[in-house]
Amino acid sequence: MKTIQPPLVSVIMPTFNRAWSLKKAIDSVLSQEYANLETIVVDDGSTDDTPALLSSYGTRIRVIRQANQGVSAARNAGIRAAQGELITLLDSDDAWLPGKVQAQVDFFDAHPENLICQTEEIWIRHGRRVNPKRHHKKHRGMIFERCLPLCLISPSAVMMRRRLLDEVGLFDEQLPACEDYDLWLRITFKYPVALIDEPLIVKHGGHADQLSAMPQLDRYRIQAIVKILRQGVLSADQTAAALDVLTRKCAIYATGCRKRGRLGEAAYFDRLPDDWSSQSIVPVCD
């Protein structure tokens, strides 16, 4: 009888100057009981002790080193190098709990029609456990409309079939932030997202280098919404929902621009919801 080889899982971990948290993240992968996985760490130009830390793992991990290009380019480099049919992501400031990989592999074995699933998570902010607010609640199924106001899928909690990324594309390297929000929109308009109710990751926040702490986040969400609208792939209901959120986000962003004296930029975002098909996204002005 032919032995069925379990699916290879590729773990993609981008990192930049996070030697302080990277060991815990890598160790949480290497301690998973699911054995058929490869761990790819993409060092995006770190100047701290990251290279020495990565070298200490020897052949237990694969390391890709590149000049600093941002998290999207780092993730994409790892995905392109990956050999697995299942792709999973881990941010270098997060950690997996025992059983995370096995639970998702088991889910995909039982649900061959599904292309993406995530798990619940534990939030740590400034070293203390906190409860997500109601609007951060994760949902399952066709969640495109729910994903428009804010990001409801955590990269560290996700596992995807490789063919899904082959279809929708990788992370947008032109976005300095909200690159995951952009990818989730491109996925959720067409495919359901499954949810494993058990919290299987620990998500850390509150430190200074978090991308989610960057200013002008809504600007990049606006850019992602405009991009998917221009692709012409949304249903009528999805288009209406996207335009509604676009209008609200533009109003909020324009108000912030006016408070900071950026009147030309404010006027642009005031016009954008009515002229999204032809307007370009302007640079943020200082």
Secondary structure in CASP SS format (residue, H / E / C, confidence):
PFRMAT SS
TARGET T0000
AUTHOR 0000-0000-0000
METHOD secondary structure of the structure
MODEL  1
M C 1.00
K C 1.00
T C 1.00
I C 1.00
Q C 1.00
P C 1.00
P C 1.00
L C 1.00
V E 1.00
S E 1.00
V E 1.00
I E 1.00
M E 1.00
P E 1.00
T E 1.00
F C 1.00
N C 1.00
R C 1.00
A H 1.00
W H 1.00
S H 1.00
L H 1.00
K H 1.00
K H 1.00
A H 1.00
I H 1.00
D H 1.00
S H 1.00
V H 1.00
L H 1.00
S C 1.00
Q C 1.00
E C 1.00
Y C 1.00
A C 1.00
N C 1.00
L E 1.00
E E 1.00
T E 1.00
I E 1.00
V E 1.00
V E 1.00
D E 1.00
D E 1.00
G C 1.00
S C 1.00
T C 1.00
D C 1.00
D C 1.00
T H 1.00
P H 1.00
A H 1.00
L H 1.00
L H 1.00
S H 1.00
S C 1.00
Y C 1.00
G H 1.00
T H 1.00
R H 1.00
I C 1.00
R E 1.00
V E 1.00
I E 1.00
R E 1.00
Q E 1.00
A C 1.00
N C 1.00
Q C 1.00
G C 1.00
V H 1.00
S H 1.00
A H 1.00
A H 1.00
R H 1.00
N H 1.00
A H 1.00
G H 1.00
I H 1.00
R H 1.00
A H 1.00
A C 1.00
Q C 1.00
G C 1.00
E C 1.00
L E 1.00
I E 1.00
T E 1.00
L E 1.00
L C 1.00
D C 1.00
S C 1.00
D C 1.00
D C 1.00
A E 1.00
W E 1.00
L C 1.00
P C 1.00
G C 1.00
K H 1.00
V H 1.00
Q H 1.00
A H 1.00
Q H 1.00
V H 1.00
D H 1.00
F H 1.00
F H 1.00
D H 1.00
A H 1.00
H C 1.00
P C 1.00
E C 1.00
N C 1.00
L C 1.00
I E 1.00
C E 1.00
Q E 1.00
T E 1.00
E E 1.00
E E 1.00
I E 1.00
W E 1.00
I E 1.00
R E 1.00
H C 1.00
G C 1.00
R E 1.00
R E 1.00
V E 1.00
N C 1.00
P C 1.00
K C 1.00
R H 1.00
H H 1.00
H H 1.00
K C 1.00
K C 1.00
H C 1.00
R C 1.00
G E 1.00
M C 1.00
I C 1.00
F H 1.00
E H 1.00
R H 1.00
C H 1.00
L C 1.00
P C 1.00
L C 1.00
C C 1.00
L C 1.00
I C 1.00
S C 1.00
P H 1.00
S H 1.00
A H 1.00
V E 1.00
M E 1.00
M E 1.00
R E 1.00
R H 1.00
R H 1.00
L H 1.00
L H 1.00
D H 1.00
E H 1.00
V H 1.00
G C 1.00
L C 1.00
F C 1.00
D C 1.00
E C 1.00
Q C 1.00
L C 1.00
P C 1.00
A C 1.00
C C 1.00
E H 1.00
D H 1.00
Y H 1.00
D H 1.00
L H 1.00
W H 1.00
L H 1.00
R H 1.00
I H 1.00
T H 1.00
F C 1.00
K C 1.00
Y C 1.00
P C 1.00
V E 1.00
A E 1.00
L E 1.00
I E 1.00
D E 1.00
E E 1.00
P E 1.00
L E 1.00
I E 1.00
V E 1.00
K E 1.00
H E 1.00
G E 1.00
G C 1.00
H C 1.00
A C 1.00
D C 1.00
Q C 1.00
L H 1.00
S H 1.00
A H 1.00
M C 1.00
P C 1.00
Q C 1.00
L H 1.00
D H 1.00
R H 1.00
Y H 1.00
R H 1.00
I H 1.00
Q H 1.00
A H 1.00
I H 1.00
V H 1.00
K H 1.00
I H 1.00
L H 1.00
R H 1.00
Q H 1.00
G C 1.00
V C 1.00
L C 1.00
S C 1.00
A H 1.00
D H 1.00
Q H 1.00
T H 1.00
A H 1.00
A H 1.00
A H 1.00
L H 1.00
D H 1.00
V H 1.00
L H 1.00
T H 1.00
R H 1.00
K H 1.00
C H 1.00
A H 1.00
I H 1.00
Y H 1.00
A H 1.00
T H 1.00
G H 1.00
C H 1.00
R H 1.00
K H 1.00
R C 1.00
G C 1.00
R C 1.00
L H 1.00
G H 1.00
E H 1.00
A H 1.00
A H 1.00
Y H 1.00
F H 1.00
D H 1.00
R H 1.00
L H 1.00
P H 1.00
D H 1.00
D C 1.00
W C 1.00
S C 1.00
S C 1.00
Q C 1.00
S C 1.00
I C 1.00
V C 1.00
P C 1.00
V C 1.00
C C 1.00
D C 1.00
END
